[in-house]
């Protein structure tokens, strides 16, 4: 019984620590200033998205999104823009200008 409990606990720990690809970056205006609370949403999967912090920085857990998926970025007072996830973006910080 102890052995099964230990295996179950180890399995839960490993499942909880699975790595999810993350795209990090910043949403900036034309002056290079961060846009607070800009939103980033997948155009194909409504479950994937992020909100930038007060400095415009974000961390987007892309999960199962594939390379080539389109994302839309919006913020109050700015025109929306879209971008496409590229192969190296989880490793490279992304700069988005609105």
Z-matrix of the N, CA and C atoms (Angstrom, degrees):
N
C 1 1.448
C 2 1.527 1 110.64
N 3 1.339 2 115.81 1 -41.62
C 4 1.464 3 119.34 2 178.92
C 5 1.521 4 110.83 3 -62.66
N 6 1.326 5 114.77 4 -38.98
C 7 1.453 6 119.80 5 -178.48
C 8 1.534 7 110.78 6 -62.34
N 9 1.338 8 117.80 7 -44.02
C 10 1.462 9 121.38 8 179.00
C 11 1.519 10 111.52 9 -65.47
N 12 1.311 11 116.81 10 -39.28
C 13 1.470 12 120.31 11 178.82
C 14 1.516 13 110.60 12 -63.20
N 15 1.341 14 116.15 13 -41.81
C 16 1.464 15 120.38 14 179.05
C 17 1.526 16 110.96 15 -65.31
N 18 1.326 17 117.73 16 -42.70
C 19 1.463 18 121.27 17 178.46
C 20 1.525 19 111.15 18 -63.56
N 21 1.316 20 117.01 19 -41.75
C 22 1.463 21 120.85 20 178.60
C 23 1.525 22 110.87 21 -63.87
N 24 1.311 23 117.25 22 -42.38
C 25 1.460 24 121.78 23 178.67
C 26 1.526 25 111.05 24 -64.45
N 27 1.335 26 117.20 25 -42.89
C 28 1.459 27 120.63 26 179.11
C 29 1.532 28 110.76 27 -65.12
N 30 1.325 29 117.62 28 -40.01
C 31 1.459 30 121.30 29 178.80
C 32 1.519 31 111.76 30 -63.79
N 33 1.327 32 116.87 31 -41.32
C 34 1.464 33 120.78 32 178.30
C 35 1.525 34 110.65 33 -65.01
N 36 1.329 35 117.17 34 -39.37
C 37 1.464 36 121.35 35 179.59
C 38 1.531 37 110.54 36 -64.91
N 39 1.326 38 116.81 37 -46.04
C 40 1.462 39 120.49 38 -179.25
C 41 1.524 40 111.65 39 -66.18
N 42 1.320 41 117.66 40 -38.78
C 43 1.471 42 120.44 41 179.03
C 44 1.521 43 110.70 42 -66.30
N 45 1.322 44 117.76 43 -36.33
C 46 1.458 45 121.75 44 179.97
C 47 1.512 46 113.27 45 -72.77
N 48 1.324 47 117.50 46 -19.39
C 49 1.458 48 121.21 47 -178.48
C 50 1.526 49 113.08 48 -103.33
N 51 1.324 50 117.69 49 16.47
C 52 1.462 51 120.43 50 178.81
C 53 1.527 52 109.45 51 -65.22
N 54 1.304 53 116.43 52 140.05
C 55 1.456 54 122.08 53 -178.03
C 56 1.524 55 110.28 54 -80.01
N 57 1.324 56 116.26 55 127.41
C 58 1.458 57 122.25 56 174.03
C 59 1.513 58 106.97 57 -108.68
N 60 1.340 59 118.39 58 130.74
C 61 1.465 60 119.55 59 178.74
C 62 1.528 61 110.80 60 -58.94
N 63 1.328 62 115.60 61 134.96
C 64 1.464 63 121.99 62 -178.16
C 65 1.525 64 108.93 63 -124.95
N 66 1.328 65 115.56 64 130.64
C 67 1.459 66 121.53 65 172.64
C 68 1.520 67 106.38 66 -102.76
N 69 1.323 68 116.46 67 122.74
C 70 1.465 69 121.63 68 178.67
C 71 1.516 70 109.13 69 -110.63
N 72 1.310 71 116.01 70 153.06
C 73 1.449 72 119.05 71 178.01
C 74 1.503 73 112.20 72 175.86
N 75 1.328 74 115.31 73 -160.84
C 76 1.448 75 121.96 74 -176.51
C 77 1.522 76 109.48 75 -144.17
N 78 1.331 77 116.46 76 142.25
C 79 1.454 78 122.68 77 175.44
C 80 1.529 79 106.64 78 -102.44
N 81 1.345 80 116.12 79 122.49
C 82 1.465 81 121.53 80 -174.36
C 83 1.524 82 111.46 81 -121.35
N 84 1.333 83 115.34 82 155.14
C 85 1.463 84 119.90 83 172.56
C 86 1.523 85 109.12 84 -91.18
N 87 1.331 86 117.86 85 -175.10
C 88 1.470 87 122.08 86 -177.01
C 89 1.531 88 112.49 87 -63.81
N 90 1.332 89 117.41 88 -23.98
C 91 1.465 90 121.47 89 179.51
C 92 1.532 91 112.29 90 -86.98
N 93 1.320 92 116.68 91 -2.18
C 94 1.460 93 120.39 92 -179.02
C 95 1.517 94 113.50 93 85.75
N 96 1.319 95 117.31 94 12.53
C 97 1.465 96 121.88 95 178.79
C 98 1.529 97 109.49 96 -91.65
N 99 1.317 98 116.00 97 145.06
C 100 1.454 99 120.53 98 178.61
C 101 1.518 100 111.31 99 -65.49
N 102 1.321 101 116.18 100 141.29
C 103 1.465 102 121.71 101 177.21
C 104 1.525 103 107.37 102 -99.57
N 105 1.334 104 116.37 103 111.92
C 106 1.462 105 118.61 104 -177.53
C 107 1.530 106 112.72 105 -67.61
N 108 1.331 107 114.45 106 139.93
C 109 1.457 108 123.70 107 171.27
C 110 1.528 109 114.91 108 60.75
N 111 1.327 110 117.20 109 27.89
C 112 1.468 111 120.61 110 172.48
C 113 1.528 112 107.90 111 -65.36
N 114 1.324 113 116.75 112 149.57
C 115 1.461 114 120.38 113 179.90
C 116 1.517 115 110.53 114 -109.44
N 117 1.319 116 115.39 115 143.55
C 118 1.463 117 123.08 116 176.62
C 119 1.521 118 106.82 117 -122.98
N 120 1.330 119 117.07 118 124.54
C 121 1.459 120 121.54 119 -178.97
C 122 1.512 121 110.80 120 -134.21
N 123 1.322 122 114.96 121 144.50
C 124 1.459 123 120.24 122 173.61
C 125 1.517 124 108.93 123 -71.96
N 126 1.311 125 116.36 124 140.70
C 127 1.463 126 120.28 125 177.12
C 128 1.524 127 111.16 126 -83.50
N 129 1.351 128 117.82 127 -8.62
C 130 1.463 129 120.77 128 -178.37
C 131 1.523 130 113.52 129 -118.03
N 132 1.331 131 118.54 130 -21.28
C 133 1.463 132 121.99 131 -177.34
C 134 1.526 133 108.65 132 -133.40
N 135 1.318 134 116.65 133 103.51
C 136 1.468 135 121.49 134 -175.36
C 137 1.528 136 112.65 135 -63.98
N 138 1.325 137 118.04 136 -12.71
C 139 1.463 138 120.94 137 -179.55
C 140 1.521 139 112.55 138 -82.50
N 141 1.316 140 117.67 139 -12.49
C 142 1.463 141 121.61 140 -176.19
C 143 1.522 142 109.14 141 -104.58
N 144 1.326 143 116.18 142 120.78
C 145 1.452 144 120.60 143 179.10
C 146 1.520 145 110.64 144 -176.27
N 147 1.325 146 115.65 145 174.09
C 148 1.458 147 121.26 146 179.59
C 149 1.518 148 108.96 147 -157.03
N 150 1.311 149 115.49 148 161.31
C 151 1.456 150 122.44 149 173.87
C 152 1.515 151 107.25 150 -121.66
N 153 1.324 152 116.38 151 130.29
C 154 1.463 153 120.85 152 178.59
C 155 1.528 154 109.57 153 -69.00
N 156 1.319 155 116.36 154 155.40
C 157 1.461 156 120.17 155 177.01
C 158 1.528 157 110.08 156 -82.16
N 159 1.325 158 117.43 157 -170.49
C 160 1.466 159 121.28 158 -176.69
C 161 1.530 160 113.25 159 -65.33
N 162 1.331 161 117.35 160 -17.71
C 163 1.468 162 121.32 161 178.36
C 164 1.532 163 112.16 162 -98.28
N 165 1.338 164 117.02 163 0.56
C 166 1.457 165 120.70 164 -179.44
C 167 1.519 166 114.13 165 90.09
N 168 1.333 167 118.22 166 -0.03
C 169 1.472 168 121.73 167 -178.82
C 170 1.531 169 109.92 168 -81.64
N 171 1.328 170 115.86 169 145.29
C 172 1.455 171 120.62 170 179.73
C 173 1.516 172 110.85 171 -141.50
N 174 1.320 173 115.46 172 159.52
C 175 1.462 174 123.86 173 171.23
C 176 1.518 175 105.95 174 -133.24
N 177 1.300 176 116.27 175 112.69
C 178 1.462 177 122.92 176 -174.95
C 179 1.520 178 109.41 177 -106.32
N 180 1.333 179 116.72 178 113.47
C 181 1.465 180 121.14 179 175.03
C 182 1.514 181 107.62 180 -78.06
N 183 1.320 182 116.57 181 107.33
C 184 1.461 183 119.89 182 -174.60
C 185 1.513 184 113.11 183 -83.10
N 186 1.308 185 118.08 184 -13.96
C 187 1.460 186 121.09 185 174.52
C 188 1.508 187 113.13 186 50.89
N 189 1.317 188 115.64 187 -117.11
C 190 1.462 189 120.82 188 -174.67
C 191 1.526 190 113.20 189 -93.98
N 192 1.331 191 118.28 190 5.76
C 193 1.461 192 119.18 191 179.02
C 194 1.520 193 109.68 192 -63.27
N 195 1.288 194 115.01 193 138.51
C 196 1.462 195 120.63 194 -178.23
C 197 1.521 196 110.61 195 -94.38
N 198 1.318 197 114.93 196 160.96
C 199 1.457 198 121.26 197 172.78
C 200 1.522 199 107.37 198 -56.99
N 201 1.315 200 116.58 199 136.82
C 202 1.457 201 121.33 200 -179.56
C 203 1.514 202 113.65 201 97.66
N 204 1.339 203 118.03 202 -6.73
C 205 1.455 204 120.83 203 178.23
C 206 1.523 205 110.26 204 -71.37
N 207 1.313 206 116.82 205 142.40
C 208 1.460 207 121.66 206 -179.77
C 209 1.525 208 110.61 207 -92.96
N 210 1.326 209 114.89 208 140.41
C 211 1.460 210 123.41 209 176.36
C 212 1.522 211 107.62 210 -120.38
N 213 1.330 212 116.79 211 148.84
C 214 1.459 213 121.14 212 175.85
C 215 1.524 214 108.41 213 -116.44
N 216 1.325 215 115.67 214 137.23
C 217 1.454 216 121.83 215 -179.29
C 218 1.521 217 107.47 216 -118.63
N 219 1.340 218 116.42 217 131.32
C 220 1.453 219 119.85 218 -179.88
C 221 1.517 220 110.38 219 -141.17
N 222 1.329 221 114.73 220 154.64
C 223 1.461 222 122.27 221 176.39
C 224 1.524 223 107.49 222 -155.37
N 225 1.295 224 115.52 223 147.23
C 226 1.459 225 120.94 224 -179.54
C 227 1.521 226 110.43 225 -59.80
N 228 1.328 227 116.82 226 127.43
C 229 1.458 228 121.63 227 179.02
C 230 1.517 229 114.69 228 89.10
N 231 1.334 230 118.19 229 2.01
C 232 1.465 231 122.35 230 -179.19
C 233 1.524 232 109.51 231 -127.58
N 234 1.323 233 116.18 232 151.27
C 235 1.463 234 120.38 233 174.77
C 236 1.531 235 108.82 234 -72.90
N 237 1.324 236 116.86 235 139.46
C 238 1.466 237 121.41 236 177.37
C 239 1.522 238 109.88 237 -63.52
N 240 1.318 239 115.02 238 153.40
C 241 1.455 240 120.47 239 174.10
C 242 1.522 241 108.25 240 -138.35
N 243 1.314 242 116.64 241 158.83
C 244 1.462 243 121.22 242 177.08
C 245 1.524 244 109.28 243 -122.28
N 246 1.322 245 115.33 244 156.63
C 247 1.456 246 120.89 245 172.14
C 248 1.513 247 108.13 246 -146.27
N 249 1.313 248 115.66 247 161.76
C 250 1.453 249 122.32 248 -178.41
C 251 1.519 250 108.99 249 -112.55
N 252 1.341 251 116.24 250 133.09
C 253 1.465 252 120.22 251 177.75
C 254 1.524 253 109.04 252 -65.89
N 255 1.316 254 115.24 253 132.49
C 256 1.461 255 120.94 254 178.75
C 257 1.519 256 109.42 255 -109.75
N 258 1.295 257 116.18 256 166.18
C 259 1.463 258 122.20 257 -174.32
C 260 1.523 259 113.07 258 -57.21
N 261 1.334 260 118.71 259 -40.52
C 262 1.465 261 120.87 260 -173.84
C 263 1.519 262 113.96 261 -94.48
N 264 1.333 263 119.33 262 3.27
C 265 1.461 264 120.05 263 -173.45
C 266 1.520 265 115.56 264 -65.71
N 267 1.316 266 121.88 265 -33.11
C 268 1.466 267 116.86 266 176.40
C 269 1.534 268 112.40 267 -59.20
N 270 1.329 269 118.32 268 -27.19
C 271 1.463 270 120.64 269 -178.78
C 272 1.532 271 112.44 270 -90.32
N 273 1.314 272 118.15 271 -25.30
C 274 1.461 273 122.11 272 -175.17
C 275 1.528 274 110.69 273 -103.42
N 276 1.350 275 117.77 274 134.54
C 277 1.474 276 118.41 275 173.42
C 278 1.536 277 109.40 276 -64.96
N 279 1.297 278 115.74 277 141.49
C 280 1.451 279 122.63 278 -174.26
C 281 1.536 280 109.02 279 -107.76
N 282 1.329 281 117.12 280 135.47
C 283 1.452 282 121.68 281 174.84
C 284 1.514 283 108.21 282 -114.75
N 285 1.330 284 115.38 283 123.36
C 286 1.457 285 121.64 284 -179.11
C 287 1.513 286 107.70 285 -116.60
N 288 1.315 287 117.39 286 128.31
C 289 1.474 288 121.93 287 178.93
C 290 1.520 289 109.72 288 -109.02
N 291 1.323 290 115.12 289 131.15
C 292 1.475 291 120.97 290 176.11
C 293 1.510 292 109.29 291 -106.91
